[in-house]
Amino acid sequence: MTDHADWLRQIDAELDGELTLSEQAALARHLAGCAHCGGARASNLEMRAQLALSAGEPQARAVPRPIIRGRIVARWVAIALVGGGVAGWVLYSQFGGPGGGTVEGVRAAIMVR
């Protein structure tokens, strides 16, 4: 089953509860690696929830999509870079860098031992 149409039929059957356990496992493996089918499944779930809400079922809930903004991502990247730099500076000042001096000095120490 490499065609997306086949997988989309499998998604509909899964949401209707018509798949066996092994078919559900195969679909889950495919959904883990295929963004197209994963998005189609999420859209299908949202559509079913909205249809149920419009039919008067109070228990139906739509899946909220996260809102990711560029400024927030940039802020967290900057915080991570500054935090990593500070941690590296503190650890370097406390424990020193790798080795004891120049490359030739380290090689000489290894040869002597």
C-alpha positions as CSV (number, residue, x, y, z in Angstrom):
1,M,0.0,0.0,0.0
2,T,2.1,2.9,-1.2
3,D,-0.7,5.0,-2.7
4,H,-2.0,7.7,-0.4
5,A,-5.6,7.0,-1.6
6,D,-5.3,3.5,-0.1
7,W,-4.0,4.9,3.2
8,L,-6.8,7.5,3.3
9,R,-9.4,4.7,2.9
10,Q,-7.6,3.0,5.8
11,I,-7.8,6.2,7.9
12,D,-11.6,6.3,7.3
13,A,-12.0,2.7,8.2
14,E,-9.9,3.2,11.4
15,L,-12.0,6.1,12.5
16,D,-15.2,4.1,11.9
17,G,-13.7,1.2,14.0
18,E,-13.5,-1.3,11.1
19,L,-9.8,-2.2,11.2
20,T,-8.2,-5.2,12.8
21,L,-5.4,-4.7,15.3
22,S,-2.7,-5.6,12.8
23,E,-4.1,-3.1,10.3
24,Q,-4.2,-0.4,13.0
25,A,-0.6,-1.1,13.8
26,A,0.4,-0.8,10.1
27,L,-1.5,2.4,9.8
28,A,0.1,3.8,12.9
29,R,3.6,3.0,11.5
30,H,2.7,4.8,8.3
31,L,1.2,7.8,10.0
32,A,4.4,8.2,12.1
33,G,6.4,8.7,8.9
34,C,4.0,10.4,6.5
35,A,3.1,14.0,7.2
36,H,0.5,14.0,4.3
37,C,-1.5,11.2,5.8
38,G,-1.1,12.5,9.4
39,G,-2.5,15.8,8.3
40,A,-5.4,14.1,6.5
41,R,-6.2,12.1,9.6
42,A,-6.2,15.2,11.8
43,S,-8.4,17.1,9.3
44,N,-10.8,14.2,9.2
45,L,-11.0,14.1,13.0
46,E,-11.6,17.8,13.2
47,M,-14.3,17.5,10.5
48,R,-16.0,14.7,12.3
49,A,-16.0,16.7,15.6
50,Q,-17.4,19.8,13.9
51,L,-20.2,17.7,12.3
52,A,-21.0,16.1,15.6
53,L,-21.1,19.6,17.3
54,S,-23.5,20.9,14.6
55,A,-25.7,17.8,15.1
56,G,-26.0,18.7,18.7
57,E,-23.6,16.3,20.4
58,P,-22.2,18.3,23.4
59,Q,-19.4,15.8,24.0
60,A,-17.7,16.4,20.6
61,R,-14.5,18.4,20.7
62,A,-12.3,19.6,18.0
63,V,-8.5,19.0,18.2
64,P,-6.9,22.4,18.7
65,R,-3.9,23.2,16.5
66,P,-0.9,24.8,18.2
67,I,0.0,28.3,17.1
68,I,3.8,28.6,16.6
69,R,5.1,32.1,16.0
70,G,8.5,32.9,14.6
71,R,9.3,35.4,17.4
72,I,8.6,32.8,20.1
73,V,10.9,30.3,18.4
74,A,13.6,32.9,17.9
75,R,13.3,33.9,21.6
76,W,13.7,30.3,22.8
77,V,16.7,29.7,20.4
78,A,18.4,32.8,21.8
79,I,17.7,31.7,25.4
80,A,19.2,28.3,24.6
81,L,22.3,29.8,23.0
82,V,22.9,32.2,25.8
83,G,22.3,29.5,28.4
84,G,24.7,27.1,26.6
85,G,27.4,29.8,26.4
86,V,27.1,30.7,30.1
87,A,27.2,27.0,31.1
88,G,30.2,26.4,28.9
89,W,32.0,29.4,30.3
90,V,31.3,28.4,33.9
91,L,32.4,24.8,33.3
92,Y,35.5,25.9,31.4
93,S,36.5,28.2,34.2
94,Q,35.9,25.6,36.8
95,F,37.4,22.5,35.2
96,G,39.6,23.9,32.4
97,G,39.6,22.9,28.8
98,P,40.4,19.5,27.3
99,G,44.0,18.4,27.8
100,G,46.8,20.1,29.6
101,G,48.3,22.7,27.3
102,T,49.4,22.3,23.8
103,V,49.0,19.3,21.5
104,E,52.7,18.5,21.7
105,G,52.6,18.6,25.5
106,V,49.7,16.2,25.6
107,R,51.4,13.8,23.1
108,A,54.6,13.9,25.2
109,A,52.6,13.1,28.3
110,I,51.0,10.1,26.6
111,M,54.3,8.9,25.3
112,V,56.0,9.1,28.7
113,R,53.3,7.1,30.5
